[in-house]
């Protein structure tokens, strides 16, 4: 299976640069994965496609203001780092630009010395491990000095940083938003619950894989970076009972899907757990937990378009994406949504 098999033509004008004024007014592309039939709605209509036999699972991770611009001590060279994951205590794995300037022992200063990052390990692909030096509470320092880590295809400045968070974001730790959840409002969630639909939350901190393109020709040779996840006992017990009783598990986003499938693969069921997953889902994969999927439109040749192709069938996805382009859907993080049923 070749990476180029997951390519498609996308006019640059369809890459959404800013969020809509109202989250739930984005377009909603409905795709029946069994028949390939499509419909076109507004996201607020998602409630019409959910029943009391459904369990809606969302990722409640919170995006860190993880992009920091600083200067290298001694030379004053401008250095940009992106916090990817907390290894332990004050040690962070970071993506660095320009990485060639950063060796073990290099110190980068941010905010006139309010935060310093000392490189303690050099890894491949522009990755460095830094020890953070600061006074007070790290996340408060980060809130003051950091910017939201918007994807490289977004060139507009974000006026309201909360628009790159879901309304239910709770656990800080992500380097990118679980963007399928950006369409939900608190009012829509209340309406879904009022309809008798159970809503559950898991956590997966979105990491480097979101920013890395697939750089190999053969899909089988791609290696995913690991991401941290958590599932509570209450959620695990409810999911296990829901599956046993034939309820439909509706996953919001590829991050939620990867978490549910990683846990189901590891334990054969759901249980209270936490850990790291590098699960890579592409056509040929047999889904064990997820029955329906709410997602955005993903980059050509990305692991995410491979995941939705595994879920709905590659031909169905490629046909749907072509139709979405023709109907001028907005693509990627701030773009429109798709419901695969």
C-alpha positions in Angstrom: 0.0 0.0 0.0 1.5 3.3 -1.1 1.4 6.7 0.5 0.5 8.2 -2.8 -2.7 6.1 -2.8 -4.1 8.6 -0.3 -3.4 11.8 -2.2 -6.1 14.1 -3.5 -6.3 17.5 -5.2 -7.2 20.3 -2.9 -7.3 24.0 -3.9 -5.4 26.1 -1.4 -8.5 28.4 -1.1 -10.4 25.6 0.7 -7.9 25.4 3.6 -9.7 27.2 6.4 -7.6 29.9 7.9 -10.0 31.1 10.7 -12.8 29.5 12.7 -16.4 30.3 12.0 -18.1 32.8 14.3 -20.4 30.0 15.6 -18.8 26.6 16.1 -21.8 24.5 15.2 -22.6 26.3 12.0 -19.9 24.5 10.1 -21.0 22.2 7.3 -21.6 18.5 8.1 -20.9 15.9 5.4 -22.7 12.7 6.1 -21.2 9.5 4.7 -22.7 6.0 5.0 -19.7 3.7 5.0 -21.8 0.7 3.9 -23.4 2.3 0.8 -21.2 5.3 0.1 -24.3 7.5 0.1 -23.8 11.1 1.1 -25.8 14.0 2.6 -25.0 17.6 3.4 -26.1 19.3 6.6 -25.0 21.8 9.2 -23.1 20.5 12.3 -26.0 21.4 14.6 -28.0 18.7 12.8 -25.6 16.0 14.2 -28.2 15.5 17.0 -30.6 14.2 14.4 -28.2 11.3 13.6 -27.8 10.3 17.2 -30.1 8.2 19.3 -30.4 7.0 22.9 -28.7 3.8 21.8 -25.5 5.8 21.2 -22.5 6.5 23.4 -20.6 9.6 22.4 -16.9 9.6 23.3 -14.9 12.8 23.3 -11.2 13.7 24.0 -11.0 16.2 26.8 -7.3 17.1 26.3 -6.4 20.8 26.5 -3.9 22.4 24.2 -0.9 24.0 25.8 0.3 27.4 24.5 3.2 25.3 23.5 5.0 27.5 20.9 7.8 29.5 22.4 10.1 32.0 20.7 13.4 32.7 22.5 17.0 33.5 22.0 20.1 31.3 22.3 22.4 32.5 25.1 25.8 33.7 23.9 24.7 34.3 20.2 21.2 35.8 20.6 20.0 33.6 17.7 16.3 33.4 17.4 15.1 29.9 18.4 11.5 28.5 18.2 10.5 25.4 20.3 7.3 23.5 20.3 6.6 21.5 23.5 5.5 18.0 22.5 5.3 16.0 25.7 6.3 16.1 29.3 8.8 13.3 29.9 9.1 13.8 33.6 9.1 16.6 36.1 10.5 19.6 34.2 11.9 17.7 31.2 10.1 18.2 27.9 10.5 16.7 24.5 10.4 19.6 22.0 10.6 20.2 18.3 13.2 22.9 17.6 13.8 25.3 14.7 16.6 25.7 13.7 17.6 22.4 15.4 21.2 22.5 14.2 21.9 25.4 16.6 20.9 23.4 19.6 23.5 21.0 21.2 23.6 19.4 24.7 24.2 22.2 27.1 22.7 24.9 25.0 20.4 27.3 26.9 17.5 29.1 25.3 16.0 32.1 27.2 12.4 33.2 26.9 10.6 36.4 28.3 13.8 38.1 29.5 14.8 35.1 31.6 11.3 34.2 33.0 11.9 30.8 31.5 15.1 29.1 30.4 15.4 25.8 28.6 18.6 23.8 28.8 19.2 21.1 26.2 20.0 17.7 27.9 19.6 15.3 25.0 19.7 15.5 21.2 17.3 13.3 19.2 16.6 12.9 15.5 14.3 14.9 13.3 14.8 18.2 15.1 13.8 16.8 18.4 15.5 17.9 21.7 14.9 17.1 25.3 15.0 20.3 27.5 15.2 20.8 31.2 12.9 23.8 32.0 14.2 26.4 34.5 11.8 28.9 36.0 10.2 30.2 39.2 6.6 29.6 40.2 4.2 27.3 38.4 5.3 26.1 35.0 1.8 26.3 33.3 1.3 29.9 34.5 4.7 30.8 33.0 3.7 29.1 29.8 0.4 30.9 29.7 2.3 34.2 29.9 5.0 33.4 27.3 3.6 30.8 24.9 1.4 31.0 21.8 -1.1 28.5 20.5 0.7 26.0 18.2 -1.4 26.4 15.1 -0.6 24.0 12.2 1.8 25.3 9.5 -1.0 25.6 6.9 -2.8 28.3 9.0 -1.3 31.7 8.2 -3.8 33.9 9.9 -3.3 35.0 13.5 -5.8 33.6 15.9 -7.7 36.4 17.6 -9.2 34.3 20.4 -7.0 31.5 21.6 -10.0 29.7 23.1 -11.2 28.9 19.6 -8.3 26.4 19.3 -9.8 24.6 22.3 -12.9 22.4 22.6 -15.5 23.8 25.0 -14.9 20.7 27.2 -11.1 20.9 27.2 -9.9 19.9 30.7 -6.5 18.1 31.0 -3.6 20.2 29.7 -1.0 18.4 27.6 -1.6 18.6 23.9 0.5 20.2 21.2 -2.5 20.4 18.9 -6.3 20.5 19.3 -8.5 17.4 18.7 -10.2 19.4 16.0 -13.3 17.2 15.4 -14.5 18.5 18.8 -14.2 22.2 17.9 -17.7 22.1 16.4 -19.5 21.4 19.6 -21.0 24.1 21.8 -22.1 23.7 25.4 -25.7 24.2 24.2 -25.4 21.4 21.7 -23.9 19.1 24.2 -26.8 19.9 26.6 -29.3 19.0 23.8 -27.5 15.8 23.1 -27.6 14.7 26.7 -31.3 15.8 27.0 -32.0 13.3 24.1 -30.8 10.5 26.4 -27.4 10.1 24.7 -24.5 9.2 27.1 -21.4 11.4 26.7 -18.1 10.0 28.0 -14.6 11.6 28.1 -11.2 10.0 27.6 -7.9 11.8 27.3 -5.2 11.6 24.6 -2.5 14.3 24.5 -2.0 15.1 20.8 1.7 15.0 19.9 4.2 15.1 17.1 2.3 12.7 14.8 -0.1 15.6 14.0 2.7 17.7 12.6 4.7 15.0 10.8 3.9 14.0 7.2 4.3 10.4 6.0 7.8 10.4 4.5 8.0 6.8 3.3 6.6 5.4 0.0 5.3 2.2 1.6 2.6 2.8 4.3 3.8 -0.2 6.2 7.1 1.4 6.9 5.7 4.5 8.6 6.4 4.7 12.4 3.9 6.7 14.5 5.2 8.7 17.5 3.7 7.7 20.8 1.1 9.8 22.6 -0.1 9.6 26.2 -3.7 8.5 27.1 -5.9 7.9 30.1 -9.2 6.2 30.7 -11.1 6.3 34.0 -12.7 3.3 35.7 -16.2 4.8 35.3 -15.7 5.3 31.5 -14.2 1.9 31.0 -17.0 0.1 32.8 -19.7 2.1 31.0 -18.1 1.3 27.6 -17.7 -2.4 28.3 -21.4 -2.6 29.3 -22.4 -0.5 26.3 -20.7 -2.8 23.8 -22.0 -5.9 25.5 -25.6 -4.5 25.2 -25.2 -3.6 21.6 -25.0 0.2 21.9 -23.3 2.2 19.1 -20.0 3.8 20.0 -19.7 7.1 18.3 -16.1 8.5 18.5 -15.4 12.2 18.2 -12.2 12.5 16.3 -9.2 10.4 15.2 -7.5 11.0 18.6 -10.5 9.5 20.4 -10.6 6.6 17.9 -6.9 5.8 18.3 -7.3 5.8 22.1 -10.4 3.5 22.1 -8.8 1.1 19.6 -5.4 1.0 21.3 -7.1 0.1 24.6 -9.4 -2.5 23.0 -6.4 -4.0 21.2 -4.3 -4.2 24.4 -6.8 -5.6 26.8 -9.6 -7.1 24.6 -12.0 -4.9 26.5 -12.0 -1.6 28.4 -10.4 -1.0 31.8 -9.1 1.8 33.8 -5.6 2.5 32.4 -3.1 5.0 31.2 0.0 4.8 29.0 1.5 5.5 25.6 0.2 4.4 22.3 1.8 4.5 18.8 -1.1 2.7 17.1 -1.2 3.3 13.3 -4.6 2.6 11.7 -4.7 2.2 8.0 -6.8 0.1 5.5 -6.9 -3.6 6.5 -7.3 -2.7 10.2 -10.3 -4.3 11.9 -12.1 -1.9 14.3 -12.9 -3.4 17.7 -14.6 -0.5 19.5 -15.7 2.3 17.2 -19.0 2.1 15.2 -19.4 5.7 13.9 -17.0 8.6 13.6 -17.2 12.4 13.7 -14.1 13.9 12.1 -12.7 16.7 10.0 -11.3 16.6 6.6 -7.6 15.6 6.7 -4.4 16.4 4.8 -3.5 14.4 1.7 -1.3 11.5 2.3 -1.6 11.9 6.1 -2.0 9.1 8.7 -5.4 10.7 9.5 -6.8 10.2 6.0 -5.5 6.7 6.1 -7.4 6.1 9.4 -10.7 7.3 8.0 -10.1 5.3 4.8 -9.7 2.2 7.0 -12.9 3.0 8.7 -15.1 3.9 5.7 -13.3 2.3 2.8 -10.7 4.1 0.7 -12.9 4.5 -2.3 -15.7 5.9 -0.2 -13.4 8.5 1.4 -11.7 9.5 -1.8 -15.1 10.0 -3.5 -16.4 11.9 -0.5 -13.4 14.2 -0.4 -13.8 14.9 -4.2 -17.5 15.8 -3.5 -16.5 18.0 -0.6 -14.1 19.9 -2.8 -16.7 20.3 -5.5 -19.1 21.7 -2.9 -16.4 23.9 -1.4 -16.2 22.5 2.1 -13.6 24.1 4.3 -10.7 21.8 5.1 -8.4 20.9 8.0 -8.3 22.2 11.6 -10.7 25.1 11.4 -12.7 23.5 8.6 -16.0 21.6 8.2 -16.9 18.2 9.6 -17.9 14.7 8.5 -20.0 12.1 10.2 -19.2 8.5 9.0 -22.1 6.2 10.1 
